Amino acid sequence: MALVPGIELLRRAYEEGYAVGSFNINNMEILQAILQAAEEEKSPVMIQTSQGAIKYAGAAYLAAMVKAGAEQVSVPVALHLDHGDDWKVALQCLRYGWTSLMYDGSHLPLEENIRETRRVVEMAHAVGVSVEGELGRISGVEEQVAVSEREAFFTDPEEAEIFVRETGVDYLAVSIGTAHGLYKGKPDLDFPRLEEIQRRVKIPIVLHGGSGVPEDQIKKAISLGVAKINIDTELRQAFLKTMREKLEENPNQLDPRKVLGPGRDAMVAVVKEKMRLFGSSGKAR
């Protein structure tokens, strides 16, 4: 299938009470694992690239690879820019065919975040591309985004209502207790805050830092309007752990396929597990 706008996937998920997994890629094997899992689970899926991944692999390469992969499957696929905060990168993504952009102005004062996000919304909507905004800061490290626990702050529901109204974003990333990377302890999501945010904004909510969140909390978040859940760390762990094991078994291995292939298979299992947890399995149309 051709790539579809992100809102096409998330609107249905939001209305029907499930979430779409948005999985980060850096290379071909990660993409193949995600798409194989999506096809086998008959699940819609979002493929997302950070600015770091674009710098590493190049926008043209990533776009061509994702488009080629999407054409090989029967499920709907969206290509999303994760944590974009650079206008040049956003324009580059639009030029190469991304169908969803995140503008991350969460480090800015509210009025400036609204102003900059609205500019991205106007530009993206003009060409049929969906936009994710962020309000509140999520702790942890993801690519160039580093936020300490002290710097992190939760999303204010009243500000969220103003932000969504003034920017016109299609979906909103919120800070309710998740973190990028590995958790030091069990996360404790602020569900009353999430419920109040949803009551005010009435659009799909995005949960960043989805790796490692307990299943019961994931299901509760989905019931309160979370329709997009970002997963990166658990894929990296499965990929790298398996490759290390294969190299330890045969340190003289010279065929990268013998290492990358099993790593890819390990990621397929992780993605399928997430799709079943999120309730998106069998939802492809």
C-alpha positions in Angstrom: 0.0 0.0 0.0 1.0 3.6 -0.4 1.8 5.5 2.7 -1.2 7.1 4.5 -1.5 10.2 6.7 -1.0 9.5 10.3 -4.4 10.8 11.3 -6.1 8.2 9.1 -4.6 5.5 11.4 -5.1 7.3 14.7 -8.6 8.7 14.2 -9.9 5.1 13.8 -7.8 3.9 16.7 -9.1 6.7 18.9 -12.7 6.1 18.0 -12.5 2.3 18.4 -10.4 2.2 21.6 -7.1 0.7 20.5 -3.6 2.2 19.9 -1.3 2.1 16.9 2.4 1.3 17.6 4.9 3.8 16.3 8.3 2.1 16.0 11.6 3.8 15.4 13.9 2.6 12.6 17.5 3.2 11.8 18.2 0.6 9.1 16.6 -2.0 6.8 16.4 -4.9 9.3 14.4 -2.9 11.8 12.0 -1.8 9.1 11.6 -5.3 7.8 10.9 -6.6 11.2 8.2 -4.0 11.9 6.5 -4.5 8.5 6.6 -8.3 8.8 5.0 -8.2 12.2 2.3 -5.8 11.0 1.5 -7.9 8.0 1.3 -11.1 10.0 -0.8 -9.4 12.7 -3.0 -7.5 10.1 -2.2 -4.3 12.0 -1.9 -0.7 11.0 1.5 0.7 11.9 3.5 3.9 12.1 7.2 3.9 11.2 9.1 6.7 12.8 12.4 8.3 12.2 14.2 10.6 14.6 16.3 13.5 13.4 19.3 11.4 14.5 18.2 8.6 12.2 17.8 11.0 9.3 21.3 12.3 9.9 22.7 8.8 10.1 20.9 7.2 7.1 19.7 10.2 5.0 16.1 11.3 4.4 16.2 10.1 0.8 17.4 6.6 1.7 14.9 6.3 4.6 11.9 7.5 2.6 12.7 5.2 -0.4 13.2 2.2 1.9 9.9 2.8 3.8 7.9 3.4 0.6 9.3 0.2 -0.9 8.5 -1.7 2.2 5.0 -0.3 2.5 4.3 -1.4 -1.1 5.1 -5.0 -0.1 2.4 -5.2 2.6 -1.3 -5.0 2.6 -1.7 -3.1 5.9 -1.7 0.8 6.1 1.6 2.4 7.0 2.4 6.0 8.0 5.9 7.5 8.0 6.4 9.8 11.0 9.1 12.3 12.0 9.8 11.8 15.7 10.9 14.8 17.9 11.4 17.2 15.1 12.6 20.6 16.2 14.4 21.8 13.1 12.5 23.5 10.3 15.0 22.4 7.7 14.5 18.7 8.6 10.7 19.2 8.6 10.8 20.6 5.1 13.1 17.9 4.0 10.7 15.3 5.3 7.7 16.9 3.5 9.7 16.9 0.3 10.6 13.2 0.5 7.1 12.0 1.5 6.7 11.7 5.2 3.0 11.6 6.1 3.2 12.7 9.7 5.4 15.2 11.5 6.1 15.9 15.1 7.1 19.3 16.1 8.6 19.2 19.6 8.5 22.7 21.1 8.0 21.3 24.6 11.2 23.1 25.7 9.7 26.5 24.8 7.4 28.8 26.8 3.8 28.0 26.0 3.1 31.0 23.7 6.3 30.3 21.7 5.5 26.6 21.5 2.0 27.4 20.2 3.4 29.8 17.6 6.1 27.5 16.2 3.8 24.4 16.2 1.1 26.3 14.4 3.6 27.2 11.7 4.4 23.6 11.2 0.7 22.7 11.2 -0.1 25.2 8.5 2.7 24.0 6.3 2.0 20.3 6.8 -1.8 20.5 6.5 -1.4 22.4 3.2 0.0 19.1 1.6 -2.1 16.7 3.6 0.4 15.7 6.2 -0.6 15.2 9.9 1.1 16.9 12.8 1.8 15.8 16.4 2.6 18.5 19.0 4.0 18.1 22.5 3.2 19.8 25.7 5.1 18.9 28.9 8.6 17.3 28.9 9.3 13.6 29.1 12.5 12.6 31.1 15.2 10.5 29.7 17.4 10.4 26.6 16.3 9.8 23.0 18.7 10.8 20.2 19.5 14.5 20.8 16.7 14.9 23.3 18.0 14.8 26.9 15.8 15.8 29.8 16.7 15.2 33.4 14.1 14.1 35.9 14.3 17.5 37.5 13.7 19.3 34.2 10.8 17.1 33.3 7.3 18.4 34.0 3.8 17.0 33.5 1.4 18.3 31.0 -1.1 20.9 32.4 -4.6 20.0 31.2 -5.7 23.6 30.9 -2.7 24.5 28.9 -3.3 21.4 26.7 -6.7 22.6 25.8 -5.3 26.0 24.8 -2.5 24.5 22.9 -4.7 22.2 20.8 -7.2 24.9 20.1 -4.6 27.4 19.0 -2.3 25.1 17.0 -4.7 22.7 15.3 -2.5 19.7 15.9 -4.0 16.3 14.9 -2.6 14.5 18.0 -0.9 15.5 21.2 2.1 14.0 23.0 1.8 14.4 26.8 3.9 13.9 29.8 2.2 11.8 32.4 5.0 9.8 33.9 6.7 7.9 31.1 10.4 8.3 30.2 12.6 7.7 27.2 15.1 4.9 27.5 15.3 2.4 30.3 13.3 2.8 33.5 15.1 2.9 36.9 11.9 1.6 38.6 8.3 0.8 37.8 6.7 3.8 36.0 3.6 5.2 37.7 1.4 7.0 35.1 -0.8 9.9 36.2 -4.2 8.6 35.0 -6.4 11.4 36.6 -4.2 13.9 34.7 -4.6 12.0 31.4 -8.3 11.7 31.9 -8.6 15.4 32.4 -6.4 16.2 29.4 -8.6 14.0 27.2 -11.8 15.5 28.5 -10.5 18.9 27.4 -8.8 18.2 24.1 -10.8 15.3 22.6 -8.1 14.3 20.1 -5.8 11.2 20.0 -3.1 11.3 22.7 0.4 10.1 22.1 2.4 8.2 24.7 6.2 8.6 24.4 8.5 6.2 26.3 6.2 3.2 25.8 9.0 0.6 26.2 8.8 -1.0 29.6 5.5 0.4 30.8 3.5 -2.4 32.5 0.7 -3.9 30.4 -2.1 -2.9 32.8 -1.0 0.7 32.6 -0.8 0.6 28.8 -4.4 -0.8 28.6 -5.6 1.9 31.1 -3.9 4.6 29.0 -5.6 3.4 25.8 -9.0 3.4 27.5 -8.4 7.1 28.3 -7.6 8.2 24.7 -4.0 7.2 24.0 -4.0 6.1 20.3 -0.3 6.2 19.5 2.4 4.5 21.5 6.1 5.0 20.7 8.4 2.0 21.0 12.2 2.1 20.5 14.2 0.9 23.4 12.7 -2.6 23.5 13.4 -3.1 19.8 17.0 -2.0 20.2 17.4 -4.4 23.2 16.1 -7.4 21.3 18.1 -6.6 18.2 21.5 -6.0 19.9 21.1 -8.8 22.5 20.5 -11.4 19.8 23.3 -10.1 17.6 25.8 -10.2 20.5 24.7 -13.8 21.3 25.3 -14.8 17.7 28.8 -13.2 17.7 29.7 -14.9 21.0 28.6 -18.3 19.5 30.9 -17.7 16.5 33.4 -14.8 17.0 34.9 -15.6 13.5 31.6 -15.0 11.7 32.2 -13.0 8.6 28.7 -13.0 7.1 26.7 -10.1 8.5 23.4 -11.8 7.5 24.0 -14.6 10.0 24.0 -12.0 12.7 21.5 -9.4 11.4 18.9 -12.0 10.4 18.4 -13.5 13.9 18.3 -9.9 15.3 15.6 -9.1 12.9 13.6 -12.2 13.9 13.9 -11.2 17.6 12.4 -7.8 16.8 9.4 -9.3 14.9 8.4 -11.1 18.1 8.6 -7.9 20.1 6.5 -5.9 17.6 3.8 -8.6 17.4 3.6 -8.7 21.2 3.1 -4.9 21.3 0.5 -4.9 18.6 -1.5 -7.5 20.5 -1.2 -5.5 23.7 -2.3 -2.3 22.0 -5.3 -4.0 20.4 -4.3 -3.1 16.8 -4.0 -6.7 15.6 -6.7 -7.4 13.0 -7.5 -3.7 12.6 -5.9 -3.2 9.2 -8.3 -2.1 6.4 
